[in-house]
C-alpha cells in the first residue's frame, strides 16, 4: 500500500466566482472545454448550463428521469446516468439529444466517466464492481469484484489506468487497463468520501477528492508508490487538515478546469464556488487560437521548448503563460509583447513537465482577450 508523503501547500488560490442560483437538489457538476459550468439537478431531472454571469440554459428537461451523474467528454458531449443508472443519455452542449445508451443488462451506472476514445466507465455501487463499455454500451471489461465497497467516482488517466473512489473503504483504488489492481491510497486522509468525489487534473495525473468532512485534497500520482497529499490555501486560509479552518459544509462535487481552478458544489449552502487564479475566457472557442508544441526530445534534454500557435483575427499580439508540474498558478513569461506566432522557451529544468497557454492582446493598452488551449511539454 502506498504511503503519503509530507504535505506540500499550494498557495495563492483566491475567490473567483459564486453562483447566485440556489440548488434544491444538488448532485454534481462538470465543465466543458471553454469553461461553462454544468450542474445536474437530481430531483428536477435537468441540467443547467451556467456562464460566469450566472445566466443559464436548461438541458434535458422532459428527457431525464432518475438522473444520477454527469460527465463531459474531451470533445464536449454531455453524458448523464439516467433511469436510476439503467441508461446513459448523451447531449451536445446546446442541449440537443444525441443518443440514449442502454446499460441495464450490464450494470447500474451510479457514476460514469468517458475517455478520449469514447469508451464509458461506470461504477456499480450495488454490485461493488465497475465496467468499461464501448461507445455503444457493449461490455468490454468487468473489474473490482471482491475489492470495491460502494464504489463511486471513476476516471482514467492518460496511460489508461483506472481510478475509483471506494467509499466503503475510504480509499482510492488504482487499476491498470486490464482491471488488475495496482495500488490503493488515500485512506490516511479520506473520511467518508462524498458520492461525487473524484476527478483528474488536466494531463498531469493529479487527483482531486472531496469528503463529507468538508475537506478537499489533491494527490499527485506519478508512480505506484509516490502519492503526495497536497494541502492548499484559499485567500490565505488553509484547508485540508483537522486543525485548519474548514471552508465547505459538504463539498459533494468538485471539478477542475484547464487553468487549474477548482469548482466546488457545496451541498449544504447550496451553491458553486470557484477558486483559483483567473477564470477561463468563454470566448476562447470562438477565437480559434490553437497552441501546439514543436519541440523534439533533444530540445527537451537541453531545457528548451519551442511553441507555435494559430493566428487570432482580433489579436494585436500575444502573452505566453507557463507553469511547471508542482505549481498551481500560471505566470506570464514574456517581458515584451509577442508579435510572432511562435516562441522558444529556454533555461528549463530537465525531466520536468511544463504547461503553457497563450492569451491574445486585443488593443494598444494591453487588454487580454481569448485564451488558447493548454499544451503539456
PLY file of the C-alpha trace (Angstrom):
ply
format ascii 1.0
element vertex 377
property float x
property float y
property float z
element edge 376
property int vertex1
property int vertex2
end_header
0.00 0.00 0.00
1.44 3.36 -0.93
2.24 5.86 1.80
1.56 9.58 1.83
4.50 11.96 1.95
4.70 15.18 3.95
2.00 17.58 2.71
3.02 20.37 0.37
0.93 23.53 0.30
-0.47 25.06 -2.86
-0.60 28.81 -2.35
-2.34 31.81 -3.87
-5.80 30.46 -4.58
-8.31 33.29 -4.48
-12.08 33.50 -4.72
-13.25 33.99 -8.31
-16.97 33.30 -8.52
-20.05 32.16 -6.61
-23.19 31.16 -8.46
-26.32 33.05 -7.46
-28.63 30.19 -8.40
-29.69 28.05 -5.45
-29.88 24.31 -5.93
-32.81 22.49 -4.40
-31.23 19.10 -5.05
-27.54 19.41 -5.97
-25.92 16.27 -7.31
-22.73 17.01 -9.20
-21.07 19.38 -11.66
-18.96 19.21 -14.80
-17.17 21.65 -17.13
-16.81 21.85 -20.89
-13.56 22.88 -22.57
-14.36 26.63 -22.86
-15.29 26.73 -19.15
-19.10 26.70 -18.95
-20.43 25.11 -15.74
-22.99 22.30 -15.91
-24.95 21.42 -12.77
-27.13 18.32 -12.54
-30.37 18.73 -10.59
-31.35 15.26 -9.40
-34.94 15.84 -8.32
-35.75 18.27 -11.11
-34.18 15.93 -13.69
-32.45 18.63 -15.67
-29.07 20.26 -16.23
-28.33 23.96 -16.02
-25.50 25.32 -18.15
-24.09 28.47 -16.50
-21.89 31.20 -17.86
-19.83 33.29 -15.45
-22.51 35.95 -15.07
-24.97 33.40 -13.67
-27.09 33.17 -16.81
-28.06 29.65 -17.77
-29.92 27.45 -20.20
-31.74 24.25 -19.24
-30.79 20.91 -20.81
-32.59 17.58 -20.60
-35.91 18.80 -19.24
-38.68 16.25 -20.00
-35.97 13.80 -21.12
-34.08 12.97 -17.93
-35.64 10.81 -15.22
-33.84 9.39 -12.22
-30.62 11.12 -13.24
-27.58 10.44 -11.05
-24.28 11.57 -12.59
-22.89 13.91 -15.23
-19.63 13.85 -17.19
-18.45 15.87 -20.20
-16.11 14.24 -22.67
-12.99 15.83 -24.16
-14.94 16.54 -27.36
-17.64 18.34 -25.32
-20.52 15.91 -25.27
-22.60 15.64 -22.11
-23.22 12.17 -20.66
-25.79 11.64 -17.90
-26.55 8.48 -15.96
-30.33 8.21 -16.27
-33.26 5.97 -15.28
-31.59 5.31 -11.91
-28.44 4.19 -13.68
-30.09 1.89 -16.26
-29.25 4.11 -19.23
-26.86 6.87 -20.27
-28.14 9.89 -22.19
-25.85 11.89 -24.47
-26.38 15.58 -25.36
-24.38 18.21 -27.18
-23.57 21.43 -25.33
-26.54 23.20 -26.93
-28.86 20.68 -25.31
-29.70 18.57 -28.36
-30.29 14.89 -27.61
-27.68 12.81 -29.45
-28.10 9.26 -28.15
-29.52 7.03 -25.42
-27.36 4.06 -24.40
-28.98 1.15 -22.57
-26.71 -0.30 -19.86
-29.31 -2.20 -17.82
-28.04 -5.56 -19.00
-24.51 -4.66 -17.88
-24.90 -2.93 -14.53
-26.08 0.20 -12.76
-24.25 3.41 -13.69
-24.05 5.11 -10.32
-21.07 7.09 -11.60
-19.56 7.39 -15.05
-16.57 8.71 -16.98
-15.93 8.94 -20.74
-12.37 8.63 -22.04
-10.83 10.17 -25.16
-11.83 7.14 -27.27
-15.47 7.45 -26.25
-15.39 4.35 -24.05
-17.60 4.67 -20.97
-16.53 3.62 -17.47
-19.21 3.07 -14.85
-19.11 2.14 -11.18
-21.91 -0.01 -9.78
-22.25 0.62 -6.04
-24.86 -2.11 -5.58
-22.76 -4.87 -7.18
-19.45 -3.46 -5.83
-17.70 -3.62 -9.18
-17.01 -1.49 -12.24
-17.20 -1.84 -16.01
-15.66 -0.49 -19.17
-18.17 -0.15 -22.03
-17.81 0.63 -25.71
-19.37 3.88 -27.02
-22.48 1.85 -27.89
-22.69 0.32 -24.40
-21.22 -3.14 -25.04
-19.33 -4.54 -22.05
-15.56 -4.66 -22.58
-14.27 -5.22 -19.05
-15.51 -6.07 -15.55
-13.21 -5.41 -12.59
-13.04 -4.65 -8.87
-15.06 -7.68 -7.72
-14.19 -8.62 -4.15
-12.22 -5.40 -3.68
-14.52 -2.42 -4.02
-17.04 -1.35 -1.41
-19.68 1.17 -2.54
-17.60 2.45 -5.48
-18.38 6.00 -6.61
-16.29 8.39 -8.72
-14.37 6.77 -11.56
-11.86 8.18 -14.04
-8.92 7.15 -16.22
-5.53 8.82 -16.70
-3.59 9.38 -19.92
-1.96 5.94 -19.60
-5.28 4.11 -19.35
-5.05 3.42 -15.61
-8.43 3.47 -13.86
-9.03 5.19 -10.52
-12.13 4.61 -8.38
-13.17 6.11 -5.06
-14.25 3.16 -2.88
-16.48 4.91 -0.40
-16.81 1.91 1.92
-13.01 1.59 2.16
-12.31 5.33 2.50
-9.71 4.77 -0.23
-8.87 5.28 -3.88
-8.21 2.13 -5.92
-5.88 2.22 -8.92
-6.30 -0.47 -11.63
-4.42 -0.95 -14.88
-6.28 -1.04 -18.19
-6.88 -4.79 -17.84
-8.60 -4.36 -14.46
-5.65 -5.59 -12.39
-5.28 -3.79 -9.04
-2.08 -1.73 -8.87
-2.42 0.11 -5.56
-4.71 1.77 -3.03
-4.12 5.12 -1.35
-5.84 7.99 0.40
-7.06 6.13 3.48
-4.83 8.29 5.70
-6.82 11.35 4.67
-10.27 10.38 3.45
-13.12 10.15 5.94
-16.41 9.21 4.32
-15.74 10.39 0.74
-18.59 12.25 -0.89
-20.68 10.47 -3.52
-19.15 12.58 -6.32
-15.62 12.53 -5.08
-13.16 12.24 -7.90
-11.57 13.93 -10.89
-8.16 14.13 -12.53
-6.45 17.44 -13.06
-5.54 18.04 -16.70
-2.87 15.77 -18.11
-0.66 15.90 -15.03
-2.10 12.84 -13.30
-3.27 14.79 -10.29
-6.36 13.60 -8.46
-8.86 15.74 -6.60
-11.05 14.13 -3.94
-13.66 15.58 -1.56
-15.07 14.03 1.58
-18.12 14.79 3.71
-15.96 16.26 6.49
-15.81 19.42 4.38
-12.31 18.77 3.07
-10.76 18.54 -0.36
-7.36 17.05 -1.18
-5.13 16.60 -4.19
-3.00 13.53 -4.68
-0.06 13.73 -7.05
0.31 10.31 -8.63
3.40 9.92 -10.81
4.28 6.37 -9.80
2.72 3.44 -7.99
4.27 4.31 -4.62
4.51 8.08 -4.91
1.26 9.73 -3.85
1.58 13.15 -2.25
-1.28 14.70 -0.30
-1.22 18.41 -1.06
-2.83 20.93 1.24
-3.87 24.19 -0.34
-4.88 27.65 0.77
-7.72 29.95 -0.26
-7.12 33.66 0.38
-4.51 32.78 2.99
-6.72 30.33 4.90
-5.50 26.77 4.99
-7.90 23.98 4.14
-7.27 20.27 4.42
-6.37 19.29 7.97
-8.34 18.78 11.17
-6.61 21.76 12.79
-7.37 24.14 9.96
-10.45 26.15 9.13
-12.91 24.17 7.03
-14.23 26.29 4.18
-17.00 23.99 2.95
-20.02 22.49 4.68
-20.34 19.46 2.41
-18.32 19.53 -0.84
-20.33 16.88 -2.66
-18.82 17.58 -6.07
-15.63 19.12 -7.39
-14.41 19.96 -10.88
-11.17 21.38 -12.25
-10.72 23.45 -15.39
-7.79 23.80 -17.77
-6.35 26.67 -15.70
-6.33 24.56 -12.52
-9.20 26.50 -10.96
-11.28 24.40 -8.58
-15.09 24.43 -8.69
-16.84 23.24 -5.53
-20.51 22.32 -5.27
-21.35 22.73 -1.60
-24.38 20.62 -0.80
-25.43 22.50 2.32
-25.28 26.07 1.01
-26.05 25.15 -1.74
-24.04 26.90 -4.46
-20.96 26.58 -6.64
-17.84 28.46 -5.57
-14.80 28.86 -7.83
-11.28 29.41 -6.51
-8.05 29.80 -8.48
-6.06 32.40 -10.35
-8.21 33.60 -13.26
-11.47 32.42 -14.82
-11.28 30.91 -18.33
-12.33 33.18 -21.16
-15.57 31.83 -22.59
-14.79 33.43 -25.96
-11.79 31.16 -26.46
-13.67 28.67 -28.61
-14.73 31.45 -30.98
-11.22 32.94 -31.22
-9.79 29.67 -32.51
-6.28 30.03 -31.06
-4.66 26.61 -31.23
-1.37 26.17 -29.38
0.98 23.31 -30.13
4.44 22.17 -29.04
7.01 21.56 -31.75
9.95 20.61 -29.54
11.92 17.40 -30.03
13.24 15.10 -27.30
16.72 16.53 -27.92
15.41 20.02 -27.23
13.77 18.85 -24.02
17.04 17.33 -22.84
18.67 20.72 -23.44
16.00 22.52 -21.46
14.29 24.12 -24.45
10.70 24.05 -25.68
9.50 25.51 -28.98
5.87 26.58 -29.23
3.68 27.67 -32.12
0.05 28.79 -32.29
-2.54 29.80 -34.84
-3.43 33.42 -35.53
-6.39 35.16 -33.91
-8.02 37.78 -36.14
-8.72 40.03 -33.14
-5.17 39.94 -31.72
-2.50 42.66 -31.91
-0.06 40.36 -30.09
0.14 37.59 -27.52
1.21 36.79 -23.97
2.52 33.34 -23.09
1.88 31.72 -19.69
3.70 28.79 -18.15
3.78 26.65 -15.02
5.78 23.58 -14.09
4.33 20.38 -12.66
4.44 21.33 -8.95
2.99 24.84 -9.41
-0.66 25.86 -9.25
-0.62 29.28 -10.91
0.50 30.15 -14.42
2.96 33.05 -14.79
3.50 35.24 -17.86
6.99 34.53 -19.21
7.37 37.10 -22.00
8.63 40.55 -20.99
7.71 42.17 -24.29
4.58 41.63 -26.36
4.92 38.61 -28.67
4.11 39.61 -32.24
5.07 36.34 -33.95
3.10 33.10 -33.76
5.93 31.22 -32.07
8.18 31.36 -29.02
11.23 29.46 -27.77
11.30 28.91 -24.02
14.79 28.18 -22.68
16.53 27.52 -19.39
14.03 24.85 -18.33
14.60 22.06 -15.84
15.39 18.71 -17.42
12.90 15.83 -16.89
10.22 18.25 -15.75
6.69 18.68 -17.10
5.64 22.19 -18.16
2.23 23.51 -19.20
1.60 26.52 -21.46
-1.22 28.63 -22.82
-1.43 31.79 -24.93
-3.64 34.85 -24.42
-4.37 37.29 -27.19
-3.81 41.03 -26.71
-6.62 43.00 -28.32
-5.56 46.67 -28.14
-2.69 49.10 -27.52
-3.48 49.17 -23.79
-2.54 45.51 -23.46
-6.05 44.22 -22.82
-6.07 40.43 -22.79
-8.75 38.57 -24.69
-9.29 34.91 -25.56
-7.16 32.11 -24.18
-5.80 29.17 -26.14
-5.88 25.51 -25.22
-3.24 24.23 -22.79
-0.35 22.11 -24.01
1.96 19.90 -21.97
5.67 19.68 -22.77
0 1
1 2
2 3
3 4
4 5
5 6
6 7
7 8
8 9
9 10
10 11
11 12
12 13
13 14
14 15
15 16
16 17
17 18
18 19
19 20
20 21
21 22
22 23
23 24
24 25
25 26
26 27
27 28
28 29
29 30
30 31
31 32
32 33
33 34
34 35
35 36
36 37
37 38
38 39
39 40
40 41
41 42
42 43
43 44
44 45
45 46
46 47
47 48
48 49
49 50
50 51
51 52
52 53
53 54
54 55
55 56
56 57
57 58
58 59
59 60
60 61
61 62
62 63
63 64
64 65
65 66
66 67
67 68
68 69
69 70
70 71
71 72
72 73
73 74
74 75
75 76
76 77
77 78
78 79
79 80
80 81
81 82
82 83
83 84
84 85
85 86
86 87
87 88
88 89
89 90
90 91
91 92
92 93
93 94
94 95
95 96
96 97
97 98
98 99
99 100
100 101
101 102
102 103
103 104
104 105
105 106
106 107
107 108
108 109
109 110
110 111
111 112
112 113
113 114
114 115
115 116
116 117
117 118
118 119
119 120
120 121
121 122
122 123
123 124
124 125
125 126
126 127
127 128
128 129
129 130
130 131
131 132
132 133
133 134
134 135
135 136
136 137
137 138
138 139
139 140
140 141
141 142
142 143
143 144
144 145
145 146
146 147
147 148
148 149
149 150
150 151
151 152
152 153
153 154
154 155
155 156
156 157
157 158
158 159
159 160
160 161
161 162
162 163
163 164
164 165
165 166
166 167
167 168
168 169
169 170
170 171
171 172
172 173
173 174
174 175
175 176
176 177
177 178
178 179
179 180
180 181
181 182
182 183
183 184
184 185
185 186
186 187
187 188
188 189
189 190
190 191
191 192
192 193
193 194
194 195
195 196
196 197
197 198
198 199
199 200
200 201
201 202
202 203
203 204
204 205
205 206
206 207
207 208
208 209
209 210
210 211
211 212
212 213
213 214
214 215
215 216
216 217
217 218
218 219
219 220
220 221
221 222
222 223
223 224
224 225
225 226
226 227
227 228
228 229
229 230
230 231
231 232
232 233
233 234
234 235
235 236
236 237
237 238
238 239
239 240
240 241
241 242
242 243
243 244
244 245
245 246
246 247
247 248
248 249
249 250
250 251
251 252
252 253
253 254
254 255
255 256
256 257
257 258
258 259
259 260
260 261
261 262
262 263
263 264
264 265
265 266
266 267
267 268
268 269
269 270
270 271
271 272
272 273
273 274
274 275
275 276
276 277
277 278
278 279
279 280
280 281
281 282
282 283
283 284
284 285
285 286
286 287
287 288
288 289
289 290
290 291
291 292
292 293
293 294
294 295
295 296
296 297
297 298
298 299
299 300
300 301
301 302
302 303
303 304
304 305
305 306
306 307
307 308
308 309
309 310
310 311
311 312
312 313
313 314
314 315
315 316
316 317
317 318
318 319
319 320
320 321
321 322
322 323
323 324
324 325
325 326
326 327
327 328
328 329
329 330
330 331
331 332
332 333
333 334
334 335
335 336
336 337
337 338
338 339
339 340
340 341
341 342
342 343
343 344
344 345
345 346
346 347
347 348
348 349
349 350
350 351
351 352
352 353
353 354
354 355
355 356
356 357
357 358
358 359
359 360
360 361
361 362
362 363
363 364
364 365
365 366
366 367
367 368
368 369
369 370
370 371
371 372
372 373
373 374
374 375
375 376
